[in-house]
Amino acid sequence: MKNIFLISFVAALVLVTLACGTIAPTAAPTSNVEDVLATQVAGTLTALATVAPEPATAKPPEASPTSAPTPPPAPQPLRVAYVKDGNVWLWTDGFGAAQLTAIGSVQEVRLSDDGQVLAYVRESIPFEPEIYAINRDGSGDRLLVGAADFLATYSGDPAYAPNGIGVYQMDWRPGSHELYYNTRPLFEGPGLGCYNDLRAVNADTLAQTVFFGRDEGGLFYFSPDGAQLALVTPTSVSLANADGSNLRRDVLTFDSVITYSEYLYYPHPVWATDSSGLRIAIPPADPMLSPLPPTSLWYLPIDGSPAIFSGTIQAMLFAWPDTAISPDLNRVGYARPFGSPSDNLRELHLANADASGDTFFTSGEGVEFLGWLPDSTQFVFVMRGSDAMSGVHIGSLGSGYTTISSDPAMIRDIRWVDSTRFIYLWHSGDNWELRTSVLGGGGMLLDSGQIGSYDYSN
């Protein structure tokens, strides 16, 4: 009897529930968003989250809850930070140029990957440089490293202290607002040296970090993922995590290269795009010997094991760019001298990264290989002579070349945004013009004046 009563009670309860019908879900409220793109994305997510009510007589289907798809991040416009007439400017695609500082005396500028923060070096008092940061809208101008901070890094004999201490190299750690830098002595007169240290400052928190003291670090090159860095001195390459841990000292050592000048030569490694390793070319100790000694090619694993020798090429040191190794690490481009030294004749060669497959591309007076495009199949070279080929050109593997400037002295500091678009400085009378161009035609003038250092994010 108890079971019969229980069954009857449950049945009655079900009938009452069906008579009342199902409750339709309430649509998620929308909110006003200033950014148009954010409004569109929010509307899309609201539509995805809203479920139409089931008919009153139908039982709602059972389904496991799912999350609305995450929209891709909005594309970032091209931004170019630059120093003009001693102040910091920022050009933004679609908006134009804006002046961010007005006090003057700015020497260098670096733009963070996300385009939000600009770091710059200002030396308003001789031999007392300082590093500042400013937000891209001109707000939050703040001191990161003061002149007193730089002077405090010196620990040598006071009798040999320099006139001041400044920045040798600075750059943002990829994907962060951490500015890494090393220092150099400042003297009256010629000369350029580096203390081979490594320091950082966070542009958001202002926290300063010393990773490696004097002669413990070197010039630094971040892996694309920002997790590792290569530390280069005039005689060695070491690897470390970006936070200074897991130091793999001297994975490659070599003889110092004579430059016949007041500076020391630092070779430039090129990281694989997936951060799995890097390649580097080491010139001979005396690049002025005849016949020309070979330049050696090396591959450096990131596990700290010794560097792997790849081969040799006959490259000229003083026509050897930092970007001679292609971004995919598969090729190398270089200039090789021939004929009488007084004629300054050179051949342009391309080879595989192990020096195999060496091929002649062109020859002429003052030929130099300037670097690879991001696609690793095209490259920039210059010819400084009096013949018809004089100028700056874009060459292609297994093909010819196109000319982007017939005057090799007019165009400087070419940087590639992608494999078709590039930024450069153009010499125009007493001023410089900052421009962008697209292979095959098109481009624009960003600004003109006394323009020096520039950087970009995209």
N, C-alpha and C positions, 0 to 999 in steps of 0.2 A: 504493500500500500504506500509506503514512504517513497518508493521509486516512482510509482505512477504519479503521485502528487508532485514530485520534483520535476518530472518530464513535462507535466501540464503547466507548471509555473514558468519553466524556461521557454516553452512554446509561446505562452502569452507575452512574455517579455520581448521576444523577437518580433511579434506582430505589432506591438506598440512602437518599437524602434523603426520598423518599416513605414508605419503610418506617419511618423514624424519627418521622414525624408533625410537625405544626407546634407551636410553643411558644406557649402562651396568655400574653397580657400580664398582668403583675402589677398588681393594683389599687393605686392610690396610697395610702400610709398616711395615716390621719387623725390629728389631734392634738387635745388638749384645749384649748378656748378658753373664756375666762371669760365672754365676752359671748354670750348666747343667740342673738342675731341673727347674730353672726359664725359661730357653730357651724352654724346652718342654712345660711348662704351657703357655708361650706366644704364641708358635706356635699353640697350641690347641685353644686358644682364638681367634687368627687370623682366623683360619679355620672356627670357629663358626660364626665369624662376616662377612665372605665373602659370598655374595649371587650371584649365577650364573645369567647371563642376561636372560631375557625372550625373546622368539622369537619376531622378528620385528613386526609381525602382531598381537601379543597377547597384551591384555591390562594388565598391571601389577596388580596383586591382591592387594586388600586393606587389610592390617593387622596391628594390633596394635603393636607398637614397643615393643620388649622384650629385657631384659638384658641378656648377656651371663652368664651362671652359674659360680659362684665363686668357684674356685678350693679349695679343702681342704688344710690346711696348711701342709707344708712339715714336716714329722716326725722329731722330735728332737732326736739326738743321746744321749745315756746315757753319762753323764759327772759326774766325781767324783773329787771334790776339796778336798785337804788334806794338812796337815802340815807334812813335812818331814825334819828332821834335822834343824828345826827352820825356814824353808822357805815354801812358798806357791807353790803347784804344782797342775796341772790340768790334769787328764786323760780323754781322749775322745775316745769313742768307734770307732774303725777303724783308729785312728791316734796315740794312745799311750799317754805317759806321757810327759808333758812339765813343766819345772821349770819357775815360773813367778816372783819370787823375789829372791834376793841374799844377802840382808843385815842381815838376821837372826832375832832371838828373837821373832818369830811369835808363838802365843799360840793357837789361835782358828781361824776357817775359816767357812764362810757361803756362799753358792752359790745361787744366785737368781733363781726363778722358770724357767725363760727363758734360764738359763745357760750362760748369757752374762756378769754378773758382780760378782766378788768375794769380800766379805767384810772380813777383818781379823783384829785381835787384835795383836799389837806388843808392847812389853815392853823392849825397848833397854836400858832404864835407870830404875833401881829398883823403884817401886812405882809410875811410870809415864807411865802407859799404854796409847795407842792411837788406834783409829780405822781408818783403811785405806780401800780404795777400789781400785780394779784393774780390767781392762777388761780381758776377757778370752784369748785374743791374747797377753797379757802381756803389753799392752799400757795403758796410762792414770792412772798410779799409783798416787793416790791422798789422801790427809788427809781429813777425814770426821769429826772426833772428836779428838781434841788435849788434851794433859795433862792439859793445862790451862783451857780448857772447863770443864773437869771433876772436877778440884779443885773448879771451880766457882759454882758448884752445892751444895757445903757445906755451910750451913747457921747456924750451931750450934756454941757452945762456942769454941773459938779458943784453949782454954786449953785442950779440949777433941778431937781436930781434929785428924783424922787418919793420918798415914804416907802417904797415897795417896788414890785416889778413882779410881775404875775400873769398869769393866763390870761384872754384875752378869748373865744376860741373854741377848741374842740378836738374832733376826731373821728377815727375810724379810716378809713384808706384802705380802700375795699371789697376784700374778699378777702384781707386782710393783717393783720399785727400791728404795722403802722406807724401810730403815733399822730401826727397833724398838729395843730399849734396855732399861734396867734399870741398876742401879748402886749399888755398894757395897763399904764398907770401906776396906782399905788395911792396915793390921797391921803386925808387925813382930810376928812370932809364929802362933799357931793354931787358928782356928776360922773362921767361914764363915757366913756372914750376908748379908741381902739385905735391901736397903733403901726403897723398895716398891714404887718406882716412876715409871714413864713411859715417855720416850723421843723417838724422831725419827730424822733421818737425811736422806735427799734425796741424793742418790749417783750420780745423774745427775746434780742437781742444787746446791748441798751442803747446801741447806736450812735446818736449825735445828728447831725443834718444841718441846716444853714441853707440854705434855698432862696432866700429873698429877705430882705434886711435891712429896716430901718425905712423905711416909705413906698415900698417897692419891691414889696410884695405886696398884702395886703388880706384881707377875709373870703374864705374858700375854699368852693367847692361842687364836689364830685366828680361826674364822670359816672358813671352806673350801673356801667359796666365797670371803673371805677377807673383808667382810662388817662389821663384828662384832668381838668383842673379850671378853673373860672372864678374869677378873682380880682376882687373887687368893692371899690371905694372909694366914698366919697360923691360922686365926680364921674366915675367911669369903670368900664368892665368890660374885663378882659384875659383871655386864654386861655393855657394852658400845658400841656405834658405833666405828668403827676403827679410826675415826677422833676425838675421845674423847667426842663427843656429846651424848645426850640421855643416860646419866649415870643412871643405875638402881642399886643403892647401896644396898649391903647386901641382895641379894636374898636368900642366905643361910648363916647362922652363926653356929659356932660350937666351942667346946673347943679346945685349942691348944694341940697338941699331944706331949707327952714327948718322946724325942729321946735318952735320956741318953748320949748325946754328945754335941758338940759345935755348932750344927746347928739346925734350926727350920724346922719342917715338913710342906711342902706345898702339899696338895692333887692335883691330876692331873685330870682335866676334859677331857672328850672325846666328841667331837662334832659329831653330825649326819652328814653324807656325804652331805645332802642337806641343811645344816646349819639351820635346823628348831628347834634345841634344843640340849641339851647336858646332859650327865650323869656323876656322880661323886660318888666315894666311900670315906667315912669318917671313919678312924680307931678310936678306943676308945682312950680316953685321956691318959690312962696308958696301953700300950700294953703288959706290963710285968706282969700284974696281973694274978692270977690263982684262979679260972678258967678264961680262956681268955674271956674278954668282946666282944660283937659283933661289927662288922663293919657295918655301915649303908649305904644303897644304896639310891641315890636320882636322880630324873629327874628335870632338870631346864628348864622351858619354856623361850623363848627369849623375851617375852612381859614384863618381869619384875615382873610378879606375883610370889608369894612365891614358893620355891622348893617343889616338890611332893615326899614324902617318898615312897620308893618302897619295902623295906624289909631289912633283916639283914643276914650276913654270919659270920662264925667264922674264919676269915682270920688272918694270921700272918702279922704284920706290916713289919717286916724286911725281909719278903719274898714276899712283895707286890709290883708288878711293876706298872709303869705308864700306861702300856697298858693292864691291866687286864680286862678292858671292851672292848668288841669286836667292830670293826669299824661300824657294823650295829646297835650297841647299844642293841642288843638282848640278849647277854650272858656275863657271867663273869667267869673268871678262878682264882683259888686261892689255896694256900697251907694251910692245917690245921694240927696243931701238935697233936701227940698222944703218949702214952707211957711215959716213963721216960724222963724228959727234958735233962738229960745227954746223952741220946742216939741220940738226934736230929732227931727223926723220924717224918715224915710228910706224910699226905695223899694229893694227888692232886684231887681237885674237880672242876666240871663244873656245872653251874647253869644258869637259866634264869635271866634276868636283874632285875626281881622282887623277886629274891631268890627262886622261885619255881623250881621244877624239878631238885633239887640238886642231882648230881650223882657222884659216886666215879670213878676215872679213874685209878690211880695207887698209890703206896706208896713206901717209902724207905727212906734212910738216906739223909738228906739235899735236899729234893725235893723243887724246886721253879718253879713257873709259870712265864715264861719270856715274853709272849705276843702272840697276835693273828696275823695270816697272813691276808692280805687284804680281802680274801674271807670270813672271819668270820666263817669258818668251820674247819680250821686247826690252830694249835697253837704250840709254842715252849716251852719246859720245860727242866730243867736240874736236874740231880741227882748227888750229890757229895758224893759218898760213895765208899765202897770197893767191892760191889757186881757187877754182870754182867751188871746191868743196868746203871752203872756210865757213864755219858756223856751228850751230848746235843742231844735232840730228837725233831722230829716233830710228834705231835699227831693229830688224826682226830676224830671228833665227831662220836660217835657210832662205833669206829673202834680202831685199834691198833696204833703203832707208828713206825717211821723209825729213825735211828740214823745218825746224820750228823757229829758227832765227839765223839769218845770214851773217850776223855780227856776233862773234863769240864773246865779245866784251860787254854786250848789252844785257844779257840774261844771266841771272845768278840765283843760287840757292833754290833749285827746283825740288819740290816735294809732291809726291803723288798721293792724292786722295783715294783714287782707285786706278784701274788700268786705262782709263780714258781721260780723267780730269786731274789737273795739276795746278799747284800754286807756285809763284815765283816772283822774284824781284827784277824789275826792269830799270836799267839806268837811263835816265832822261835828263840831260843837261846837268845841272847842279843838284837835282833831286832824284829820288827813286820812286818808282811806281810799284805798288803791290797789286798783282793781277792773278786771275784764274783763267785757264784756257782748257779747251776740250780738243782732243785729237780729232782731226777731220774738220775743225772749224768751230767757232764760237768761243765765248769767254767774256770777261768784263774787267774793268778797272775797279779795284776795291778802294784805293786811296793813293795819295801821292804826297811827297814831302821828304823830310829827312827821316827815312824809314830804315831801321836796322833789324834788330831781332824780331822774329815772328814765330808763331806756333799755331796749330789748328786742332780741332776736334770735329768728329763727324759720326 
